[in-house]
Every structure is written in C-alpha cells, then in structure tokens.
Amino acid sequence: MTENQKLDLIIVNMQGMQEEIKSIKDGMQGMQEEIKGVKKDIKSLRRQVVKSTVELRDMDEMILDEVERVHGILERHKADKTVHTV
C-alpha cells in the first residue's frame, strides 16, 4: 500500500468518524430537548398535585365541619325529651 493510499484511507476513516460524531451530537440535542419537555411535564404535574392536595384538604375540612354540625343537631334532638314518646 502506497503512502497516498494510506492517507486516502485515513481521510475516509476520519470523514466517517466526523459523520458519526455529527450524528451523535444531533442525537444528544434531541435528547436534551426531550429532557426539557420531561422537566416541564414534571413541573406541571407537581403544580397539579399541590393544587389537588389543597383541594382535598379543603374538602376534608368541609366534610368534618358538616359532621360536627349534624352531630350537634343529633345531640340537641336526643336531649329534647318532648320529641320522643316512650
């Protein structure tokens, strides 16, 4: 193999490596964009979870308030001897 043939072979190999490197860079850029999208989705999900948690806590408080109110009504009813006949 002559020196020129060796150089040509080296050049062809280097060009192939450059194409592979470019392909890898393109793939990494795509992954970076996907990661940004995933991070955005996670942030949105966190907001939704926090909002849902607050709403559930508010609903729990309303339910407990209503239970206390009904319990008070029942206690007053139970204490009122005029409404029951024996």
SVG drawing of the C-alpha trace seen along z (x, -y; Angstrom):
<svg xmlns="http://www.w3.org/2000/svg" viewBox="-95 -24 99 26">
<polyline fill="none" stroke="black" stroke-width="0.4" points="0.0,0.0 1.4,-3.3 1.6,-6.4 -1.1,-8.1 -3.4,-5.1 -2.7,-5.1 -3.5,-8.8 -6.7,-8.3 -7.8,-5.5 -7.1,-7.7 -9.1,-10.6 -12.0,-8.3 -12.0,-6.9 -11.8,-10.4 -14.7,-11.5 -16.7,-8.5 -15.8,-9.4 -16.9,-13.0 -20.2,-11.9 -20.7,-9.6 -19.8,-12.4 -22.3,-14.7 -24.9,-12.0 -24.2,-11.6 -24.4,-15.4 -27.7,-15.5 -29.0,-12.6 -27.8,-14.4 -29.5,-17.6 -32.7,-15.7 -32.4,-14.1 -31.7,-17.5 -35.0,-18.7 -36.8,-15.7 -35.4,-16.2 -36.5,-19.8 -40.0,-18.6 -40.0,-16.0 -38.8,-18.6 -41.7,-20.9 -44.2,-18.0 -42.8,-17.2 -43.2,-20.8 -46.8,-20.9 -47.6,-17.6 -46.1,-19.0 -48.4,-22.0 -51.4,-19.8 -50.5,-17.5 -50.2,-20.5 -53.4,-22.0 -55.2,-18.7 -53.8,-18.3 -55.1,-21.7 -58.5,-20.9 -58.7,-17.6 -57.7,-19.2 -60.4,-21.9 -63.0,-19.1 -61.9,-17.2 -62.4,-20.3 -65.9,-20.9 -66.9,-17.3 -65.7,-17.4 -67.5,-20.7 -70.7,-19.1 -70.2,-16.1 -69.8,-18.3 -72.9,-20.3 -75.0,-17.2 -73.6,-15.7 -74.7,-18.9 -78.2,-18.6 -78.5,-15.0 -77.3,-15.8 -79.9,-18.6 -82.5,-16.2 -81.5,-13.5 -81.6,-15.9 -85.0,-17.2 -87.4,-14.9 -90.5,-16.5 -90.0,-14.9 -89.9,-11.3 -92.7,-9.4 -92.0,-6.3"/>
</svg>
